[in-house]
């Protein structure tokens, strides 16, 4: 990440007054933020708009397909709850040999795309892009703030994916950002971001983009516009982020395909919409026999669709419907 010295001075002054709590902003902070937005505003040329990198760049091209196995090649048996494994001090779970499963919170990381549908094949890919650290930090810190609604976190992630400037934040999304990010991290919601693009720039930019990218580009601008207005509901933002209908099926990567993780275990994803994903993990005995601790930290992972018209899904270590009365049968050492 860039140093604090590179942050806009007005924004830094604002952040000095900010707290990491889930609290209201004073009038002084609001005035400083407004001044920063005015000073930072400028008309972007078309070339500059098109050169702005996506906040998260992960695509199916980033999936390492070597070692992957079709669904029936690995026979699942004696599967146990993943969330019952020991927790790692850095976040995530210390893996033992065997099969594990967890249904967890997940988040859409691609605006202007279709929701997961039955039959879609999803494979593991790392979180990549200029805002990778910001996104993973939000997912890690969300686990420490159960009082923050999943919808509020999803809206924050959509604003980041849409490359919304922090100067344009207001209301609940600003409170969520301040609760989950440090003042220094908040300054990085300015660099590389875009303001609301006027229709003339939007139309020219879209005409130079491939067909498959235009809908996402337009959805991002609509999200930025909604955030800047400060007047929207979750359903209204979801309408732009999630396209109605279904992406065409891609049969060469079936649902339930196993990805070989770089750390040596296998995992696969079964999305239930975009906000819930069931994850299964297979840890070979030979891997554990090597004696090296293996940690599954889902906040570093994206369930990436083979169908590029569907959504990338950020994963979390937050189980849904967990039953802690169950005793794990594996003797984890």
BELSUL-V188350 format. One record per helix or strand of 3 or more residues. SS is the DSSP state (H for helix, E for strand). FROM is the first residue (numbers start at 0). LEN is the number of residues. If there is no record, write none. Layout:
BEGIN
ss=SS from=FROM len=LEN
ss=SS from=FROM len=LEN
END
This chain:
BEGIN
ss=H from=3 len=3
ss=H from=8 len=9
ss=H from=26 len=14
ss=H from=45 len=6
ss=H from=59 len=3
ss=H from=81 len=3
ss=E from=97 len=11
ss=E from=121 len=5
ss=H from=131 len=11
ss=H from=149 len=12
ss=H from=165 len=3
ss=H from=170 len=10
ss=H from=182 len=5
ss=H from=198 len=9
ss=H from=210 len=19
ss=H from=233 len=8
ss=E from=257 len=3
ss=E from=265 len=6
ss=E from=275 len=8
ss=H from=284 len=4
ss=H from=297 len=3
ss=E from=300 len=5
ss=E from=312 len=7
END
